[in-house]
């Protein structure tokens, strides 16, 4: 899959909280009673401690959402949703891609493992396949403002605070987080699906971090820049190809050009709302079904 580099997509984005954002650090502050019970995760960038959204958090949220979309869209038109996204965390189901490879003792080559994998595992990888997509940490570099929120449990009878069930959390209220997403040897359905999930994040449908059911975790994509690279000499300039070349081309490739992906300039964020609808088109389903099995 990666012996030859055919194409790449590099997305640089800026996220800003649209409300309180809590990516928990997991630190125990028992010896620091003046600190909140839960604190935001931080890292050091250029000698300064900054809040961070780990790449693993971004990958997990985006993978989970895309798996849901793949299952629902394909099943909606009478397809087999199990082939599109397995239940990777459920080791008891036969649809788990890791289990399929373990059970099939005769599959030893990468191509064979890729062929039996679902579409989600083909993109994000599993314990037998490397991922086609990489997520960097999104580091809060500018305008960071932290705040403290007090949370309580409510007594169902009195409506007041239940005993001593009170704790404090640290949240990011404002700031700019810079990160990037890198796709290599991608199929075109993978790009469309990724942009559809980014649109869901932009709309607040998909949230990040902890306490999302209490209004935390909404973010906005305030800047997005994308760049396609194709290293094949025989690729025509007027069409967008996936890693399989002419067999993997997008009929509505003009959507990418209109969004600004070919100009190495900021992408028109209003274009993001087009991708979920594109996922429902027959062209997208044809790309899914044409991908290597």
ABEGO torsion letter per residue (X at the ends): XAABBABBBBBBBBBBBAEBBBBBAGBBAAABAABBABBBBBBBBGGBBBBBBBAAAAAAAAAAAAAAAAAAAAAAAGBBAAAABBBAABAABAABAAAAAAABAABABAAAAAAABBAAAAAAEBAABBBABBBBBBBBABGBBBBBBBBBBBBAAAGBBBEABBBBBBBBABEBBBBBBBBBGBBAAAAAAAAAAAAAAAAGABBBEBGAAAGBGBBBBABBBBBBBBABAABBAABBBBAAEAABBBAAAAAAAAAGAAAGBBBBAAAAAAAAAAAABAAAAAAAAABBX
